[in-house]
Amino acid sequence: MPSLPFRRQCRGLVVDAEDSVLLVAHAIDQVGTVWIGPGGGVDPGETVEEALRRELFEEVGLVVPDERPLAPVWTREVAYPPGMPRPGFAGVHEDFYLVRTERFEPTSGLAPGTPGHPDAEGIVDARWWTPAELAAAGDDVLFGPRGLPELLAVTLADERAGLLGGEPRRIGL
């Protein structure tokens, strides 16, 4: 029996000038609420960068111009746990992109009830997290990836030092 493929996904690490990051909260039945960068699946015929631009607009209303280059900073593969209903896929392959922007009020670029609108995707909240809030979140807050506060701090330090631009860092759950 052939093994199931991993679903291709992309996520934005949307960061403002003060190094606050915009995260969305997904309500996941088997897990609880998970705070993660906006993004989602890559549709057939789309590049990962096209999908990221589409997803950022759909979920938080951010328009990233086509001419703006995007490069992933993290990549991971996560297998779905037994019993998690995701027909057709064994897990996800996700690429995370650092997207610098001015702070804005997140609102979906789509009308409520439209396919792709955040409420149809299980997104229950979106907000900016300061570096101090990320560091103080503790075990009560579930991030995707789990080590997001530490990983983001290292990535932003690497950005300031001019060390980004090579291969994306492989990360775990």
N, C-alpha and C positions, 0 to 999 in steps of 0.2 A: 504494500500500500504506500503510495507516495506521501511524503511529508508535506505539511501545509507551509505556505510561504509566510514570511514576515511582512506585515503591512508597512509601506514606506510613509513616514511622517516627517514633518518639519516643525520647529518651534522657534519663536523669536525671544531673545533675551533683550527686551525693549528697555533701554537705559537712558535716563536723562542726564543733564549736566552735573547734577549732584550725586550721581551714581545710584539713584533710586531705580528700582526695577518694577516694571508693570507685570503683574501676575494675574491669572484668572483662576477661579476656584471651580473645580469640577466635582460634582456630587457623583460618587461611584459606589454603587450598592455594596459590593463586597469589601470595600476599602474605607469609605468615608469621604471626606472632603480633601481633595489634593490641590495644592496651589502650584501652578506650573506656567511657563511662558505660553502666550497665545500661539496657536498653530493647529495643525491637524494633518489629515491625510493628503497624499499626493494623488490627484485624479489621473486616470489614463490619459496619456498624451501631454501631460503637464511636466515641466521640469520642476525640480525641488524648489528653485528660486521663484518660479511663477506661483507655485502652490503657497509658498510663504507669503508672498505679496497678497494673494487672494485671502488667505486665512487671517492675516493681520487686519485687513479691511473688514472682513465679515465679523470678526470677534471683538475688535476694539476700535474700529473706525480709522486706523492708521493707514495712510496712503504712502507707500514706498515707491518712488519713481522707478520705472523700468531701467533707466540708465545708471541707477545707483548700484554699484557692485556689492554683492553679498558673498560672504565666505563663512562656512561653518567653523565654530570654535570647539564644539563637543559633538561626539557621536556615540550612540549606544544601541544595543539590541537587548530587548527585554522579552522573555517568553511569558505568555499569559499563564497564570496559575491554574491548576486543575479546577474545573468547575466555573471558571469565568467565561460567560457566554460571548464569544467573538467568532461567529461562524466564518469559516474560510481562512482563518489566519492563526498561526502558531504564536504570534507576538508582534512586536513592532520594531522597526529599525528607524530611529529618530536622529535627525541632524538638528543641532541648535545653532542659531546664528545670532551674533551680537549686532543689535540694531540701535544705533545712537539716534536720539531725537529730542526735541524740546518736549517738556511735559505738556500733556493735554488731558482732557477729560475723556476717559474711555466710554465710547458708545458704539454699538454695532453699526456697521455700514448698511445693514439690511433691515427691512421691515419685520416686526414681530410676526412669527408664524411662518416666515420664509425658510425653506430648507437652507441650512448653514447658519441660521441665526443662533446666537448663543443659547437662548432658552431651549431650542430644539437639540442642542448638543450637550445638555447637562451642565452648562456653565451657570453657576448661581451667583457669582460676584466677580468683580475685576477691580483691582486697586494697586496703587503705587506703594512699594515697600522701601523704606529707607535702609541703608546699610545697618544702622543701629537696630531697627525693627527686625531685620533678618537675623542678626546675631542674637537677639534676645528672644526669638520665637520659641525655643525649647522644644520639648517632645510633644507638646500639645498641638503643634502645627505640622502637618504632613506636606512635604515639598516633593516635587518631581523635577529632577532627581532628588533623592533623600538628602544628599549633601549639598544642595543648591546654595545655601549661604556661603559655605567655605569655597566651593567651586567658583562661584561668581566673584568672590573677593580675589582669588588667585588670578582669574581671567582678566579682571579690571586692572590689577597690578601689572600683569603681562602686557596689557594694552598700553598703559602709561609708559612702560619701558620699551615699547616698540617691538615686542616679541611675538605678536600675533601675525598670522598670515601663512603659516605653514600648514601641516596636516592637523586636522582637528584632534583634540584630546579624546581618547576613548574613556568613557565613564561607565559606571554601573547604574543599578536601579536607584 
